[in-house]
Amino acid sequence: SIDKSVGGGKEISCSTTATNVGYKDYTTTATTTTTLDTVLGDRDAIDFLMVKIREAGASGTPDVSIEIGGQIASKLIGVGDVCLLRPSGANGDVIEMFSSGSTTLAKVDILYGLES
């Protein structure tokens, strides 16, 4: 049996510029080409990205795949699953977020930002 809990902390400074950090309440789609630019508007240089499944958006167990540059960076499964990614200046057009099917859509909280 493997316990999958991880603990820790990190403070990220986003300066006093309001546009350096943002939040989005979003319901995923099953479209594998949905980029963060589509979800958030045109975003350049994302340094941190937190995604949490808040609740199911359809009848099945919600899931979210996050791809950066065509490679799966994280896969979330079930309500409460969360990830923190450090895409190190990646533009929103290379980060994709989607569910595996129409019954596994997820309502997610997205927190993103640019370090100062």
CYANA upper distance limits for C-alpha pairs under 8 A (distance plus 0.5 A):
 12 ILE  CA    115 GLU  CA      7.18
 13 SER  CA    115 GLU  CA      6.16
 13 SER  CA    116 SER  CA      6.51
 14 CYS  CA     20 ASN  CA      6.28
 14 CYS  CA     21 VAL  CA      7.09
 14 CYS  CA    113 GLY  CA      7.30
 14 CYS  CA    114 LEU  CA      6.40
 14 CYS  CA    115 GLU  CA      5.04
 14 CYS  CA    116 SER  CA      5.36
 15 SER  CA     20 ASN  CA      7.79
 15 SER  CA    115 GLU  CA      7.71
 15 SER  CA    116 SER  CA      5.67
 18 ALA  CA     22 GLY  CA      8.44
 20 ASN  CA    113 GLY  CA      5.82
 20 ASN  CA    114 LEU  CA      5.49
 20 ASN  CA    115 GLU  CA      7.72
 20 ASN  CA    116 SER  CA      8.45
 21 VAL  CA    111 LEU  CA      8.00
 21 VAL  CA    112 TYR  CA      6.23
 21 VAL  CA    113 GLY  CA      4.56
 21 VAL  CA    114 LEU  CA      6.84
 22 GLY  CA    111 LEU  CA      6.32
 22 GLY  CA    112 TYR  CA      5.97
 22 GLY  CA    113 GLY  CA      6.75
 23 TYR  CA    109 ASP  CA      7.77
 23 TYR  CA    110 ILE  CA      6.05
 23 TYR  CA    111 LEU  CA      5.08
 23 TYR  CA    112 TYR  CA      7.01
 24 LYS  CA     40 LEU  CA      7.62
 24 LYS  CA    109 ASP  CA      6.55
 24 LYS  CA    110 ILE  CA      5.56
 24 LYS  CA    111 LEU  CA      7.12
 25 ASP  CA    107 LYS  CA      7.79
 25 ASP  CA    108 VAL  CA      6.52
 25 ASP  CA    109 ASP  CA      5.51
 25 ASP  CA    110 ILE  CA      6.90
 26 TYR  CA     39 VAL  CA      8.00
 26 TYR  CA    107 LYS  CA      6.24
 26 TYR  CA    108 VAL  CA      5.88
 26 TYR  CA    109 ASP  CA      7.04
 26 TYR  CA    110 ILE  CA      7.91
 27 THR  CA     57 GLY  CA      7.07
 27 THR  CA    105 LEU  CA      7.41
 27 THR  CA    106 ALA  CA      6.09
 27 THR  CA    107 LYS  CA      4.80
 27 THR  CA    108 VAL  CA      6.62
 28 THR  CA     57 GLY  CA      8.30
 28 THR  CA     64 VAL  CA      8.02
 28 THR  CA     97 MET  CA      7.79
 28 THR  CA     98 PHE  CA      6.13
 28 THR  CA     99 SER  CA      6.65
 28 THR  CA    105 LEU  CA      6.00
 28 THR  CA    106 ALA  CA      5.95
 28 THR  CA    107 LYS  CA      6.99
 28 THR  CA    108 VAL  CA      7.97
 29 THR  CA     34 THR  CA      8.24
 29 THR  CA     98 PHE  CA      6.05
 29 THR  CA     99 SER  CA      6.34
 29 THR  CA    101 GLY  CA      8.28
 29 THR  CA    102 SER  CA      7.65
 29 THR  CA    105 LEU  CA      6.63
 30 ALA  CA     98 PHE  CA      5.91
 30 ALA  CA     99 SER  CA      5.28
 30 ALA  CA    100 SER  CA      6.23
 30 ALA  CA    101 GLY  CA      5.56
 30 ALA  CA    102 SER  CA      6.41
 30 ALA  CA    105 LEU  CA      7.66
 31 THR  CA     98 PHE  CA      6.61
 31 THR  CA     99 SER  CA      8.04
 32 THR  CA     96 GLU  CA      7.54
 32 THR  CA     97 MET  CA      7.63
 32 THR  CA     98 PHE  CA      6.12
 32 THR  CA     99 SER  CA      8.34
 33 THR  CA     96 GLU  CA      6.80
 33 THR  CA     97 MET  CA      8.38
 33 THR  CA     98 PHE  CA      8.39
 34 THR  CA     38 THR  CA      6.80
 34 THR  CA     39 VAL  CA      7.99
 34 THR  CA     96 GLU  CA      5.98
 34 THR  CA     97 MET  CA      6.55
 34 THR  CA     98 PHE  CA      7.15
 35 THR  CA     39 VAL  CA      7.07
 35 THR  CA     92 GLY  CA      6.90
 35 THR  CA     93 ASP  CA      5.95
 35 THR  CA     94 VAL  CA      7.24
 35 THR  CA     95 ILE  CA      5.98
 35 THR  CA     96 GLU  CA      4.69
 35 THR  CA     97 MET  CA      6.77
 36 LEU  CA     40 LEU  CA      6.16
 36 LEU  CA     41 GLY  CA      7.82
 36 LEU  CA     42 ASP  CA      8.46
 36 LEU  CA     43 ARG  CA      8.02
 36 LEU  CA     92 GLY  CA      5.21
 36 LEU  CA     93 ASP  CA      6.69
 36 LEU  CA     94 VAL  CA      8.33
 36 LEU  CA     95 ILE  CA      6.28
 36 LEU  CA     96 GLU  CA      6.56
 36 LEU  CA     97 MET  CA      7.60
 37 ASP  CA     41 GLY  CA      5.19
 37 ASP  CA     42 ASP  CA      5.14
 37 ASP  CA     43 ARG  CA      6.28
 37 ASP  CA     92 GLY  CA      5.25
 37 ASP  CA     93 ASP  CA      5.85
 38 THR  CA     42 ASP  CA      7.87
 38 THR  CA     93 ASP  CA      8.45
 42 ASP  CA     92 GLY  CA      7.27
 42 ASP  CA     93 ASP  CA      8.36
 43 ARG  CA     91 ASN  CA      6.65
 43 ARG  CA     92 GLY  CA      5.60
 43 ARG  CA     93 ASP  CA      8.28
 44 ASP  CA     89 GLY  CA      7.87
 44 ASP  CA     90 ALA  CA      7.41
 44 ASP  CA     91 ASN  CA      4.85
 44 ASP  CA     92 GLY  CA      6.45
 45 ALA  CA     88 SER  CA      7.83
 45 ALA  CA     89 GLY  CA      4.33
 45 ALA  CA     90 ALA  CA      5.47
 45 ALA  CA     91 ASN  CA      5.42
 45 ALA  CA     92 GLY  CA      7.98
 45 ALA  CA    114 LEU  CA      6.97
 46 ILE  CA     87 PRO  CA      7.00
 46 ILE  CA     88 SER  CA      7.08
 46 ILE  CA     89 GLY  CA      5.30
 46 ILE  CA     90 ALA  CA      5.83
 46 ILE  CA     91 ASN  CA      6.54
 46 ILE  CA     92 GLY  CA      7.47
 46 ILE  CA    112 TYR  CA      7.34
 46 ILE  CA    113 GLY  CA      6.19
 46 ILE  CA    114 LEU  CA      5.77
 47 ASP  CA     86 ARG  CA      6.08
 47 ASP  CA     87 PRO  CA      5.95
 47 ASP  CA     88 SER  CA      5.01
 47 ASP  CA     89 GLY  CA      5.38
 47 ASP  CA     90 ALA  CA      7.46
 47 ASP  CA    112 TYR  CA      8.12
 47 ASP  CA    113 GLY  CA      6.40
 47 ASP  CA    114 LEU  CA      5.41
 47 ASP  CA    115 GLU  CA      6.58
 48 PHE  CA     84 LEU  CA      7.65
 48 PHE  CA     85 LEU  CA      6.23
 48 PHE  CA     86 ARG  CA      5.09
 48 PHE  CA     87 PRO  CA      6.69
 48 PHE  CA     88 SER  CA      7.63
 48 PHE  CA    112 TYR  CA      6.06
 48 PHE  CA    113 GLY  CA      5.98
 48 PHE  CA    114 LEU  CA      7.26
 48 PHE  CA    115 GLU  CA      8.34
 49 LEU  CA     84 LEU  CA      6.21
 49 LEU  CA     85 LEU  CA      5.63
 49 LEU  CA     86 ARG  CA      6.91
 49 LEU  CA     87 PRO  CA      7.94
 49 LEU  CA    110 ILE  CA      7.65
 49 LEU  CA    111 LEU  CA      6.36
 49 LEU  CA    112 TYR  CA      4.99
 49 LEU  CA    113 GLY  CA      7.31
 50 MET  CA     82 VAL  CA      7.77
 50 MET  CA     83 CYS  CA      6.22
 50 MET  CA     84 LEU  CA      4.93
 50 MET  CA     85 LEU  CA      6.86
 50 MET  CA    109 ASP  CA      8.38
 50 MET  CA    110 ILE  CA      6.17
 50 MET  CA    111 LEU  CA      5.53
 50 MET  CA    112 TYR  CA      6.77
 51 VAL  CA     82 VAL  CA      6.16
 51 VAL  CA     83 CYS  CA      6.08
 51 VAL  CA     84 LEU  CA      7.19
 51 VAL  CA    108 VAL  CA      7.02
 51 VAL  CA    109 ASP  CA      6.23
 51 VAL  CA    110 ILE  CA      5.22
 51 VAL  CA    111 LEU  CA      7.13
 52 LYS  CA     80 GLY  CA      6.87
 52 LYS  CA     81 ASP  CA      6.30
 52 LYS  CA     82 VAL  CA      4.67
 52 LYS  CA     83 CYS  CA      7.09
 52 LYS  CA    108 VAL  CA      5.87
 52 LYS  CA    109 ASP  CA      5.76
 52 LYS  CA    110 ILE  CA      7.25
 53 ILE  CA     62 PRO  CA      8.08
 53 ILE  CA     63 ASP  CA      8.37
 53 ILE  CA     64 VAL  CA      8.45
 53 ILE  CA     76 LEU  CA      7.99
 53 ILE  CA     78 GLY  CA      7.41
 53 ILE  CA     79 VAL  CA      5.63
 53 ILE  CA     80 GLY  CA      5.84
 53 ILE  CA     81 ASP  CA      6.15
 53 ILE  CA     82 VAL  CA      6.97
 53 ILE  CA    106 ALA  CA      6.69
 53 ILE  CA    107 LYS  CA      6.46
 53 ILE  CA    108 VAL  CA      4.97
 53 ILE  CA    109 ASP  CA      7.11
 54 ARG  CA     79 VAL  CA      6.23
 54 ARG  CA     80 GLY  CA      6.44
 54 ARG  CA    106 ALA  CA      8.02
 54 ARG  CA    107 LYS  CA      6.15
 54 ARG  CA    108 VAL  CA      5.69
 54 ARG  CA    109 ASP  CA      6.99
 55 GLU  CA     62 PRO  CA      8.07
 55 GLU  CA     79 VAL  CA      5.87
 55 GLU  CA     80 GLY  CA      8.17
 55 GLU  CA    106 ALA  CA      6.71
 55 GLU  CA    107 LYS  CA      5.76
 55 GLU  CA    108 VAL  CA      7.61
 56 ALA  CA     60 GLY  CA      7.84
 56 ALA  CA     61 THR  CA      7.21
 56 ALA  CA     62 PRO  CA      5.73
 56 ALA  CA     78 GLY  CA      8.38
 56 ALA  CA     79 VAL  CA      7.24
 56 ALA  CA    104 THR  CA      7.86
 56 ALA  CA    105 LEU  CA      6.91
 56 ALA  CA    106 ALA  CA      5.30
 56 ALA  CA    107 LYS  CA      6.37
 57 GLY  CA     62 PRO  CA      7.49
 57 GLY  CA    103 THR  CA      8.46
 57 GLY  CA    104 THR  CA      7.62
 57 GLY  CA    105 LEU  CA      5.26
 57 GLY  CA    106 ALA  CA      5.00
 57 GLY  CA    107 LYS  CA      5.83
 58 ALA  CA     62 PRO  CA      7.93
 58 ALA  CA    102 SER  CA      7.72
 58 ALA  CA    103 THR  CA      5.59
 58 ALA  CA    104 THR  CA      6.42
 58 ALA  CA    105 LEU  CA      5.92
 58 ALA  CA    106 ALA  CA      7.66
 59 SER  CA    103 THR  CA      5.91
 59 SER  CA    104 THR  CA      7.43
 60 GLY  CA    103 THR  CA      5.53
 60 GLY  CA    104 THR  CA      5.47
 60 GLY  CA    105 LEU  CA      8.27
 61 THR  CA     77 ILE  CA      7.72
 61 THR  CA     78 GLY  CA      6.18
 61 THR  CA     79 VAL  CA      8.34
 61 THR  CA    103 THR  CA      8.21
 61 THR  CA    104 THR  CA      5.99
 62 PRO  CA     77 ILE  CA      6.53
 62 PRO  CA     78 GLY  CA      5.70
 62 PRO  CA     79 VAL  CA      7.29
 62 PRO  CA     99 SER  CA      8.00
 62 PRO  CA    103 THR  CA      8.23
 62 PRO  CA    104 THR  CA      4.80
 62 PRO  CA    105 LEU  CA      5.82
 62 PRO  CA    106 ALA  CA      5.41
 63 ASP  CA     75 LYS  CA      7.67
 63 ASP  CA     76 LEU  CA      5.87
 63 ASP  CA     77 ILE  CA      4.89
 63 ASP  CA     78 GLY  CA      6.62
 63 ASP  CA     99 SER  CA      5.95
 63 ASP  CA    100 SER  CA      7.26
 63 ASP  CA    104 THR  CA      6.25
 63 ASP  CA    105 LEU  CA      7.05
 63 ASP  CA    106 ALA  CA      6.74
 64 VAL  CA     75 LYS  CA      6.16
 64 VAL  CA     76 LEU  CA      5.54
 64 VAL  CA     77 ILE  CA      7.15
 64 VAL  CA     97 MET  CA      7.12
 64 VAL  CA     98 PHE  CA      5.96
 64 VAL  CA     99 SER  CA      5.15
 64 VAL  CA    100 SER  CA      7.70
 64 VAL  CA    105 LEU  CA      8.19
 64 VAL  CA    106 ALA  CA      7.42
 65 SER  CA     72 ILE  CA      7.34
 65 SER  CA     73 ALA  CA      8.30
 65 SER  CA     74 SER  CA      6.49
 65 SER  CA     75 LYS  CA      4.94
 65 SER  CA     76 LEU  CA      6.92
 65 SER  CA     96 GLU  CA      8.47
 65 SER  CA     97 MET  CA      6.16
 65 SER  CA     98 PHE  CA      5.95
 65 SER  CA     99 SER  CA      6.61
 65 SER  CA    100 SER  CA      8.09
 66 ILE  CA     72 ILE  CA      6.33
 66 ILE  CA     73 ALA  CA      6.17
 66 ILE  CA     74 SER  CA      5.79
 66 ILE  CA     75 LYS  CA      6.77
 66 ILE  CA     95 ILE  CA      7.54
 66 ILE  CA     96 GLU  CA      6.14
 66 ILE  CA     97 MET  CA      5.08
 66 ILE  CA     98 PHE  CA      7.31
 67 GLU  CA     71 GLN  CA      5.60
 67 GLU  CA     72 ILE  CA      4.78
 67 GLU  CA     73 ALA  CA      5.78
 67 GLU  CA     74 SER  CA      7.65
 67 GLU  CA     94 VAL  CA      8.41
 67 GLU  CA     95 ILE  CA      6.08
 67 GLU  CA     96 GLU  CA      5.50
 67 GLU  CA     97 MET  CA      6.96
 68 ILE  CA     72 ILE  CA      7.04
 68 ILE  CA     73 ALA  CA      6.71
 68 ILE  CA     87 PRO  CA      8.14
 68 ILE  CA     94 VAL  CA      6.24
 68 ILE  CA     95 ILE  CA      5.03
 68 ILE  CA     96 GLU  CA      6.98
 69 GLY  CA     94 VAL  CA      5.66
 69 GLY  CA     95 ILE  CA      6.97
 70 GLY  CA     94 VAL  CA      8.06
 74 SER  CA     83 CYS  CA      7.77
 76 LEU  CA     81 ASP  CA      6.18
 76 LEU  CA     82 VAL  CA      7.14
 76 LEU  CA     83 CYS  CA      8.02
 77 ILE  CA     81 ASP  CA      6.67
 89 GLY  CA    114 LEU  CA      8.08
 90 ALA  CA     94 VAL  CA      7.43
 90 ALA  CA     95 ILE  CA      8.09
 91 ASN  CA     95 ILE  CA      7.71
 99 SER  CA    104 THR  CA      6.64
 99 SER  CA    105 LEU  CA      6.02
 99 SER  CA    106 ALA  CA      7.66
100 SER  CA    104 THR  CA      6.89
100 SER  CA    105 LEU  CA      8.23
101 GLY  CA    105 LEU  CA      7.34
